[in-house]
Amino acid sequence: MIAIHDLLAVLGPDADAVASFLAERDFRGVRGVGEDCPLANYLRANGIRDPAIDATAVTHVVDGRLVVEDLPQPAEDFVMLFDDGAYPDLSA
């Protein structure tokens, strides 16, 4: 299984790049719902179990345990902007 760090590292250097990456792959989601945001849906589609995104981290399950990992800055910026109404094309 690919590491979550690797999945997050390819998103791009800033929030707009993250949004473009997700849009090109048709990942959409619900604003303010960490379990159903575009980033969580991307991670889930790539084998991450039960991802939930908040403003600075992703929580997911590994071997039956909850693990919390910091989001890289571009992903963190994307989440904040998306939840504030940016990137309407990514809203489900």
Residue pairs with C-beta under 8 A, 6 or more apart in sequence:
1 47
2 46
2 47
4 43
4 48
4 58
4 60
4 69
5 69
7 42
7 43
7 46
7 48
8 58
8 71
8 72
8 75
9 72
10 21
11 17
11 18
11 21
11 22
11 72
11 74
11 75
11 78
12 18
12 20
12 21
12 74
13 74
14 74
14 77
15 74
15 77
15 78
15 80
15 81
15 86
17 74
18 39
18 74
18 75
18 77
18 78
19 78
19 81
19 82
19 86
19 87
19 90
22 38
22 39
22 42
22 78
22 90
23 87
23 89
23 90
25 42
27 38
27 39
27 41
27 42
27 45
27 90
28 38
28 41
28 90
28 91
28 92
29 36
29 37
29 38
29 39
29 40
29 41
29 82
29 90
29 91
29 92
30 36
30 37
30 91
30 92
31 37
31 82
31 83
31 85
31 91
32 83
34 40
34 52
34 53
34 54
35 50
35 51
35 52
35 53
36 92
37 53
37 79
37 82
37 83
38 82
38 90
39 51
39 53
39 58
39 75
39 78
39 79
40 51
40 52
40 53
40 58
43 51
43 58
43 60
44 50
44 51
48 58
48 60
49 60
49 61
49 62
50 59
50 60
50 61
51 58
51 59
51 60
52 58
52 59
52 60
53 71
53 79
54 79
55 76
55 79
55 80
55 83
56 70
56 71
56 76
57 68
57 69
57 70
57 71
58 68
58 69
58 71
59 66
59 67
59 68
60 66
60 67
60 69
61 67
71 79
78 87
81 87
82 90
82 91
